[in-house]
Amino acid sequence: MAKIAIFASGSGSNAENIIRYFSDNKNVKVVLVLSNQPCSGVLIRAQLHKIPTFIFTKDDLNERTKVHDVLKDYNASMIVLAGFLLKIPLYMIKAYPNSILNIHPALLPKYGGKGMYGMNVHRAVVENKEEKTGITIHYVNENYDEGAIIFQATCDIDEHDLPEDVKTKVQGLELRHFPSVIESIIP
């Protein structure tokens, strides 16, 4: 059985969508939700679904044992980043080769890298008068948003769209595609 650990920093809509998607799956289970934000909505969402949670600091993540030991305790075989904003340390990338996935709210390689998340991305897309945007689901490597691309989906941008409109369109793509793409790469 594939056991997924979800890392998230925010409200947790993508995490909850993934939890629901796999709730009746006999081959895939979300076993843990981890967050570096003690007041994040994702922790409440996980608890409502009876998924264990773990809160950690940036230092805990980089320290090499604390977070990694918890992942081992839950036998996590895959890590999914669902709105997680810290950089994944190299030791963890090596411990989970081709098993850490991220979703990015733009069509990489455009609008990726440090500082390009959430509304920062949507504002940049609108300011540059892009005609399309979308999502990119990719493997995580040692550089922000540079891992191998697994899947992309696009949506059109109307000339009158505000960044908030783009956000809504992109979130729709995230909710529609992220769980099935995760499922498609599980051996």
PAPAFI-354783 format. One line per 10 residues: number of its first residue (from 1); for each residue x, y, z of N, C-alpha, C. Coordinates in Angstrom, 2 decimals. Atoms other than C-alpha are relative to their C-alpha. Example, Ala and Ser with C-alpha at 12.3 -4.5 7.8 and 13.67 -1.06 7.14 Angstrom:
# PAPAFI-354783
1 = 0.89:-1.19:0.00:12.30:-4.50:7.80:0.90:1.20:0.00  -0.82:-1.19:-0.06:13.67:-1.06:7.14:-0.77:1.09:0.73;
This chain:
# PAPAFI-354783
1 = 0.83:-1.19:0.00:0.00:0.00:0.00:0.87:1.24:0.00  -0.71:-1.29:0.03:1.23:3.48:-0.88:-0.52:0.86:1.15  0.37:-0.83:-1.14:1.25:5.74:2.17:0.52:1.42:-0.23  -0.31:-1.38:0.35:1.14:9.48:1.53:0.06:0.87:1.25  -0.09:-1.06:-1.00:2.33:12.23:3.84:-0.16:1.32:-0.75  0.25:-1.28:0.65:1.02:15.67:2.90:0.62:1.11:0.84  -0.57:-1.20:-0.63:3.01:18.82:3.72:-0.80:1.19:-0.50  0.76:-1.19:0.39:0.99:22.05:3.74:0.23:1.11:1.01  -0.20:-1.17:-0.87:1.31:25.56:5.13:-1.25:0.85:0.16  1.13:-0.92:0.04:-2.10:27.07:4.45:-1.32:-0.62:0.40;
11 = 1.37:0.37:-0.36:-5.82:26.46:4.47:-0.28:-1.49:-0.18  0.12:1.45:0.14:-5.57:22.90:3.19:-1.06:-0.49:-0.96  1.04:0.47:0.93:-8.14:22.77:0.38:0.53:-1.12:-0.90  -0.57:1.08:0.82:-5.82:20.70:-1.83:0.24:-1.26:0.84  -0.24:1.15:-0.88:-4.85:18.46:1.09:-1.30:-0.74:0.28  1.28:0.65:-0.29:-8.47:17.81:2.00:-0.55:-0.70:-1.24  0.45:0.62:1.23:-9.30:17.09:-1.64:0.73:-1.34:-0.23  -0.78:1.24:0.15:-6.50:14.49:-1.74:-0.46:-1.03:1.03  0.48:0.91:-1.05:-7.65:12.97:1.58:-1.32:-0.63:-0.42  1.31:0.52:0.43:-11.21:12.62:0.26:0.14:-0.95:-1.18;
21 = -0.17:0.81:1.20:-10.06:11.23:-3.08:0.46:-1.42:0.35  -0.55:1.32:-0.35:-8.14:8.39:-1.44:-0.68:-0.66:1.19  0.61:0.52:-1.24:-10.47:7.80:1.52:-0.51:-1.43:-0.12  0.51:1.37:0.18:-11.95:4.58:0.06:0.92:-0.86:-0.84  -0.95:0.73:0.84:-8.88:3.47:-1.89:0.74:-1.02:0.85  -0.64:1.07:-0.76:-7.50:0.13:-0.71:1.51:-0.06:-0.24  -1.42:0.06:0.33:-4.08:0.72:-2.32:0.77:1.25:0.37  -0.63:-1.28:-0.31:-3.38:4.33:-1.30:-0.68:0.58:1.23  0.56:-0.58:-1.22:-3.79:6.00:2.07:0.81:1.24:0.39  -0.67:-1.15:-0.59:-3.02:9.45:3.42:0.18:-0.33:1.48;
31 = -0.28:0.45:-1.36:-1.31:8.61:6.71:0.36:1.13:0.95  -0.49:-1.07:-0.86:-0.12:12.01:7.96:-0.07:1.33:-0.75  -0.07:-1.36:0.53:-0.46:15.75:7.43:0.97:0.77:0.89  -1.02:-0.74:-0.72:2.51:17.91:8.41:-0.08:1.47:-0.39  0.03:-1.42:0.28:2.64:21.69:8.71:1.03:0.74:0.83  -0.91:-0.88:-0.72:5.12:24.36:9.67:-0.75:1.21:0.57  0.83:-1.09:-0.50:2.23:26.67:10.61:-0.99:-0.56:1.02  0.85:0.61:-1.03:0.62:25.75:13.96:-1.47:0.42:-0.06  1.39:-0.47:0.08:-2.55:27.73:13.17:-0.59:-0.20:-1.39  0.48:0.16:1.38:-2.99:26.58:9.56:-1.29:-0.83:-0.04;
41 = 1.28:0.68:0.17:-6.39:25.42:8.40:0.16:-1.46:-0.38  -0.20:1.39:0.41:-4.92:22.21:6.99:-0.04:-0.94:1.21  -0.01:0.86:-1.20:-4.49:20.86:10.54:-1.42:-0.32:0.44  1.40:0.22:-0.37:-8.19:21.30:11.28:-0.65:-0.95:-1.00  0.57:0.88:1.03:-9.16:19.71:7.97:0.46:-1.44:0.19  -0.52:1.36:-0.20:-6.90:16.71:8.64:-0.66:-0.65:1.20  0.62:0.56:-1.21:-8.32:16.24:12.13:-1.46:-0.38:-0.24  1.39:0.34:0.33:-11.87:16.30:10.75:-0.09:-1.33:-0.74  -0.05:1.28:0.73:-10.86:13.34:8.57:0.77:-1.07:0.77  -0.70:0.94:-0.89:-9.09:11.63:11.48:1.38:-0.41:-0.54;
51 = -1.37:0.21:0.48:-5.68:11.97:9.82:0.94:0.61:1.03  -0.95:-0.56:-0.96:-2.80:12.40:12.30:0.75:1.20:-0.58  -0.73:-1.20:0.43:-0.95:15.72:12.18:1.30:0.13:0.78  -1.28:-0.27:-0.64:2.53:16.87:13.00:0.42:1.43:-0.35  -0.43:-1.38:0.18:3.71:20.46:13.48:1.50:0.06:0.24  -1.45:-0.10:-0.12:7.36:21.35:12.96:0.45:1.40:-0.40  -0.59:-1.29:0.37:9.64:24.34:12.51:0.93:-0.20:-1.20  -0.97:0.05:1.10:11.97:25.19:9.65:1.28:-0.69:0.47  -1.20:0.65:-0.54:14.88:24.17:11.90:-0.21:-1.50:0.15  0.31:1.43:-0.11:13.16:20.82:12.60:0.15:-0.69:-1.36;
61 = -0.05:0.58:1.35:12.85:20.20:8.86:1.45:-0.15:-0.47  -1.38:0.02:0.48:16.48:21.03:8.16:0.94:-0.82:0.87  -0.86:0.68:-0.97:17.84:19.19:11.20:0.31:-1.45:-0.37  -0.29:1.31:0.54:17.68:15.82:9.44:-0.72:-1.16:0.69  0.60:1.17:-0.64:16.05:13.59:12.03:-1.46:0.18:0.39  1.33:-0.15:-0.60:12.91:15.03:13.60:-1.13:-0.30:-0.98  1.08:0.20:0.97:10.64:15.25:10.55:0.17:-1.34:-0.70  -0.24:1.27:0.69:12.26:12.31:8.80:-0.39:-1.19:0.86  0.38:1.09:-0.91:11.77:10.10:11.86:-1.51:-0.16:0.07  1.48:0.08:-0.03:8.06:10.95:11.96:-0.50:-0.65:-1.29;
71 = 0.39:0.62:1.27:7.74:10.06:8.27:0.25:-1.50:0.03  -0.31:1.43:-0.11:9.44:6.72:8.98:-0.97:-0.70:0.95  0.96:0.58:-0.94:7.14:6.11:11.97:-1.33:-0.34:-0.67  1.26:0.22:0.72:4.17:6.34:9.61:0.20:-0.77:-1.30  -0.33:0.76:1.22:5.91:4.35:6.84:-0.40:0.73:-1.27  0.36:-0.78:1.18:5.31:7.18:4.38:0.89:-0.41:-1.17  -0.75:0.37:1.20:6.31:6.12:0.89:0.01:1.11:-1.03  0.08:-1.12:0.92:5.39:9.37:-0.84:-0.32:1.26:0.79  0.28:-1.31:-0.60:5.38:13.05:0.10:-0.65:0.86:-1.06  0.70:-0.91:0.90:2.93:15.46:-1.48:0.01:1.37:0.63;
81 = 0.01:-1.39:-0.46:3.44:19.20:-1.14:-1.25:0.65:-0.55  1.28:-0.60:0.40:0.04:20.89:-1.19:-0.08:1.39:0.62  -0.03:-1.34:-0.56:0.67:24.57:-0.64:1.01:0.10:1.13  -1.06:-0.03:-1.00:3.87:24.05:1.31:1.09:0.93:-0.50  -0.86:-1.09:0.48:6.24:27.01:1.18:1.48:-0.12:0.35  -1.42:0.14:-0.32:9.52:25.80:2.69:0.69:-0.90:-1.02  -0.80:0.82:0.91:12.30:24.33:0.59:0.28:-1.35:0.65  -0.26:1.35:-0.51:12.68:20.58:0.99:1.51:-0.22:0.00  -1.45:0.19:-0.08:16.19:19.76:2.22:0.48:-1.20:-0.84  -0.59:1.01:0.86:18.50:17.63:0.11:-0.06:-1.40:0.62;
91 = 0.02:1.33:-0.62:18.65:14.78:2.65:-1.36:-0.67:-0.21  1.33:0.57:0.17:14.88:14.31:2.29:-0.24:-0.37:-1.46  0.12:0.32:1.43:15.01:14.43:-1.50:0.71:-1.31:-0.30  -0.74:1.25:0.19:17.63:11.68:-1.37:-0.71:-1.18:0.65  0.72:1.08:-0.69:15.54:9.65:1.09:-1.27:-0.43:-0.73  1.24:0.26:0.75:12.47:9.87:-1.19:0.20:0.33:-1.48  -0.27:-0.33:1.41:13.83:9.80:-4.76:-1.25:-0.21:-0.87  1.18:0.04:0.87:11.09:10.56:-7.30:-1.27:-0.37:0.74  1.18:0.29:-0.82:8.57:10.32:-4.48:-0.48:1.24:0.76  0.48:-1.25:-0.58:8.10:13.99:-3.54:-0.59:0.82:-1.14;
101 = 0.70:-0.74:1.04:5.52:15.86:-5.62:-0.42:1.36:0.51  0.47:-1.35:-0.31:4.62:19.52:-5.71:-0.98:0.43:-1.07  0.88:-0.64:0.97:1.84:21.46:-7.37:0.32:1.49:0.01  -0.34:-1.42:0.14:2.65:24.92:-8.70:-1.11:0.69:-0.80  1.14:-0.67:0.63:-0.01:27.48:-9.70:0.36:0.80:-1.26  -0.36:-0.62:1.29:1.51:28.32:-13.11:0.58:-1.08:-0.89  -0.58:0.92:0.97:2.89:26.69:-16.22:1.52:0.16:0.02  -1.46:-0.05:-0.07:6.51:26.07:-15.32:0.58:-0.31:-1.36  -0.94:-0.70:-0.87:9.16:27.03:-16.17:-0.34:1.46:0.26  0.38:-1.39:-0.26:7.39:30.41:-16.26:-0.53:0.13:1.43;
111 = 0.56:-0.38:-1.30:6.60:32.04:-12.91:0.31:-1.00:1.11  -0.45:0.90:-1.05:8.56:29.59:-10.79:1.16:0.61:0.76  -1.16:-0.42:-0.77:11.31:29.94:-8.23:-0.38:0.61:1.34  0.20:-0.55:-1.34:11.73:31.47:-4.82:-0.89:1.24:-0.05  0.91:-1.13:-0.09:8.96:33.87:-3.90:-1.18:-0.07:-0.95  1.10:0.13:0.95:6.69:32.71:-6.71:-0.98:-1.05:0.50  1.05:0.87:-0.53:3.70:31.26:-4.90:-1.27:0.83:0.14  1.29:-0.63:-0.25:0.02:32.02:-4.48:-0.26:1.23:-0.85  0.39:-1.22:0.70:-1.09:35.52:-5.38:1.18:0.68:-0.69  -1.16:-0.57:0.70:2.46:36.54:-6.32:0.03:-0.51:-1.44;
121 = 0.02:0.58:1.33:2.17:34.18:-9.28:-1.15:0.59:-0.82  1.18:-0.46:0.75:-1.34:35.26:-10.27:0.13:1.48:-0.40  -0.23:-1.42:0.34:-0.43:38.96:-10.12:0.99:0.12:-1.17  -1.01:-0.06:1.06:2.64:38.37:-12.30:-0.59:-0.44:-1.34  0.63:0.49:1.22:0.60:36.41:-14.85:-0.89:1.08:-0.61  0.89:-1.06:0.50:-1.98:39.22:-15.12:0.81:1.21:-0.47  -0.82:-1.17:0.38:0.64:42.00:-15.19:0.71:-0.21:-1.34  -0.69:0.30:1.25:2.41:40.24:-18.07:-0.96:-0.32:-1.15  1.03:0.18:1.03:-0.87:39.91:-19.97:0.07:-1.37:-0.68  -0.01:1.36:0.53:-0.57:36.16:-20.38:-1.41:-0.36:-0.48;
131 = 1.30:0.45:0.50:-3.36:34.54:-22.41:-0.42:-1.31:0.63  0.26:1.29:-0.65:-3.07:31.21:-20.59:0.85:-0.10:1.26  -0.78:0.40:-1.17:-1.94:29.95:-17.23:-0.46:-1.40:0.34  0.43:1.34:-0.36:-2.51:26.73:-15.36:0.74:-0.51:1.21  -0.69:0.66:-1.10:-0.93:24.25:-13.02:1.11:-0.89:-0.55  -1.06:0.96:0.30:2.22:22.18:-13.03:0.17:-0.90:1.21  -0.30:0.98:-1.04:2.63:19.02:-11.01:1.36:-0.59:-0.37  -1.38:0.40:0.31:6.30:18.09:-10.75:0.65:-0.69:1.19  -0.82:0.56:-1.07:8.83:16.09:-8.81:0.82:1.12:0.62  -0.80:-0.99:-0.70:10.78:18.03:-6.23:1.47:-0.40:-0.08;
141 = -1.44:0.19:-0.07:14.52:18.43:-6.58:0.58:1.09:0.90  -0.65:-0.93:-0.94:17.06:20.65:-4.81:-0.26:1.47:-0.34  0.29:-1.38:0.38:15.89:23.80:-6.66:-1.50:0.24:-0.04  1.42:-0.34:0.05:12.55:25.57:-6.35:-0.55:-0.19:-1.42  0.80:0.11:1.22:10.15:24.49:-9.10:0.77:-0.44:-1.23  -0.79:0.44:1.14:12.80:22.85:-11.29:0.00:-1.52:-0.20  0.05:1.44:0.15:12.00:19.16:-10.83:-0.74:-0.40:-1.27  0.62:0.51:1.22:10.83:17.00:-13.73:-1.52:0.18:0.04  1.44:-0.24:0.10:7.33:17.93:-14.88:-0.72:-1.32:-0.28  0.83:1.19:0.15:4.73:15.18:-14.53:-1.25:0.33:-0.81;
151 = 1.30:-0.33:0.60:1.59:17.01:-15.68:-0.21:1.51:0.01  0.43:-1.39:0.04:0.32:20.41:-16.76:-1.42:0.06:-0.54  1.35:-0.28:0.51:-3.22:21.70:-17.32:-0.11:1.51:-0.13  0.08:-1.43:0.28:-4.15:25.10:-18.72:-1.41:0.53:0.11  1.26:-0.72:0.06:-6.90:27.66:-18.50:0.26:1.34:-0.69  -0.12:-1.28:0.68:-7.54:30.79:-20.51:-0.13:1.14:0.99  0.12:-1.22:-0.79:-7.14:34.25:-19.06:-0.69:1.04:-0.86  0.73:-1.06:0.68:-9.66:36.85:-20.11:0.73:1.32:0.23  -0.72:-1.27:-0.14:-8.26:40.33:-20.71:-0.49:0.83:1.19  0.54:-0.75:-1.13:-10.47:41.63:-17.88:0.20:-0.74:1.34;
161 = -0.21:0.77:-1.24:-9.45:38.94:-15.34:0.94:0.73:0.95  -0.85:-0.49:-1.07:-8.04:40.15:-12.06:0.79:-1.18:0.55  -0.74:1.11:-0.60:-5.46:38.11:-10.13:-0.91:-0.96:0.79  0.93:0.85:-0.76:-8.32:36.84:-7.93:-0.79:-0.93:-0.93  0.69:0.84:0.98:-10.13:35.54:-11.03:0.91:-1.13:-0.47  -0.97:1.01:0.43:-7.00:33.75:-12.16:0.18:-1.04:1.10  -0.13:0.93:-1.14:-6.61:32.24:-8.69:-1.14:-1.01:0.01  1.17:0.88:-0.01:-10.14:30.82:-8.87:0.10:-1.04:-1.11  -0.14:0.93:1.12:-9.51:29.27:-12.29:1.08:-1.04:0.28  -1.11:0.90:-0.28:-6.19:27.78:-11.21:-0.37:-0.98:1.11;
171 = 0.41:0.91:-1.09:-7.64:26.36:-7.98:-0.95:-1.07:-0.53  0.87:1.00:0.60:-10.30:24.64:-10.05:0.80:-1.11:-0.68  -0.87:1.00:0.63:-7.57:22.92:-12.06:0.70:-0.86:1.05  -0.69:0.75:-1.06:-5.72:21.95:-8.89:-0.91:-1.07:0.58  0.93:0.94:-0.62:-8.77:20.33:-7.33:-0.40:-1.12:-0.97  0.42:0.99:1.00:-9.71:18.56:-10.57:1.10:-1.02:-0.29  -1.06:0.87:0.52:-6.29:17.10:-11.40:0.97:-0.59:1.02  -1.09:0.43:-0.88:-3.95:16.78:-8.40:-0.16:-1.44:0.50  0.09:1.37:-0.52:-5.35:13.58:-6.80:0.18:-1.08:-1.07  -0.12:1.05:1.03:-5.65:11.64:-10.08:1.42:-0.09:-0.55;
181 = -1.40:0.04:0.45:-2.12:12.63:-11.14:0.85:-0.73:1.04  -0.70:0.74:-1.05:-0.82:11.43:-7.77:-0.23:-1.49:-0.18  0.35:1.42:0.16:-2.66:8.15:-8.27:0.69:-0.61:-1.22  -0.57:0.54:1.24:-1.28:7.78:-11.81:1.48:-0.35:0.09  -1.44:0.30:-0.08:2.36:7.74:-10.68:0.34:-1.00:1.10  -0.26:0.99:-1.06:1.97:5.33:-7.76:0.21:-1.36:-0.65  -0.28:1.31:0.63:3.58:2.01:-8.71:-1.00:-1.06:0.42;
